[in-house]
Amino acid sequence: MKRIYISGPITADPIGGTRQAVHAAHTLRNHGYAPLVPHLTVIEAMICGDRPYADWLAADLAWVAVSDAVVRLPGASPGADREVAYALKHGIPVHLSVDEFLQEEGHRA
């Protein structure tokens, strides 16, 4: 099962960004993939308190490193841009939408 890292904005609109990422993950899961939604760490932050931004990014990049692909959702996000740059530097395919990823994989979106 391919591991797909969902990359996208969260800081400017945590609820909207998380909603967008969860919908993307749901679609990918319905097509047989194992998506990771790092946006769900917003729940950890709400319950346990926030961490320094560098801690979040380091954990995210650890997951990008073991992913088979990254899906970059729309919206401005310096963190997501860093995740994409990391993926590209390490030869991990990056797709700019769930539909693009699914088409590349031979699925109908």
N, C-alpha and C positions, 0 to 999 in steps of 0.2 A: 504494500500500500504506500503510495507516494505521500511524503510529508510536505505540506504547502504552508508556508509562512505568510500570514496576512499582514501586510504593511500598509499603514495609512494614518491619517491625522487623528489625534486624540486630545492634545493639550488645549486647543482653542474651544473645543466642544466635546467633552468627554462622553456625554450621553449619545450625541449624534454620531460621533466617530465609532463608538462601540456598537451602536445599532447597525451602522453600515458594515462593519467588520463581521458581526454575527450573521447578518444576512448572507454575506459572501461565503462564510464558512458553511452555513447550512446548504447552500447550493453545491459547494464542493463536496461536502459529505454525501449528499444525495447522488453524486456521480462516483462515489467509491474512493474518495481521497481522505487523507487525515490532515485536516487543517488545524493550524494553531492560531488562536486569536489572542495576541499579547495585550490587546485592549482590556481584556478582562482583569488585568492587574489593577484596574481602577477600583475594583471591589476590595482588593487587598489594601490599597491605599486608604479607602474609606474606613475600613474596619481596624486596621493596624497602624495607620499613620503613614505619611508619605516618606519616601526615601530620596536621597539626592538623585538628580536626573542622571548622572553618570552611572549610578548603580542600575537603573532601569535599562539604560542603553547597553551596558555590558551584558546583562542577562538576555536582552533581545538578540544581540549579535551572536551569543552562544547558540541560540536556537536557529538563527539564520544559517549558521555554519553547518548544521546537520540537516537542513531542509533540502528537498529535491528541487524546489522552485519557490519563488516569491511572487505573490500577487500584490501589486502596488495599487491601492485604492486612490481615487481622486481626492484632491485637497492639499493645501499647503501644509507641509510638515517637515521641519529640519531633521527630526529623528527618523522619519520614514525615508527621507532622502539619504541619510547615512546608512540605513539598512540596505537600500538599493545599491549604493556605491560599494558596500562591503560584499554583497552578493555578486555583483559584476566582477569585482576584483578577484573573487575566488571561484569564478566559473559557474556560478549558480544562476540558472535562467530566471529572468525577471519578466513578468507580464503586467501590462498596464490595466488589466481588467480581468474579472472572472471569465467573461465571454471569450476574451482573447486566449486565455489559458486553455479553456475547454476546446476551442476550435483547434488550437495547436495540438491538443491531445487526441483529436479526432471525434470529439463529442459535439452534439448540437447543444447550444447554450440554452 
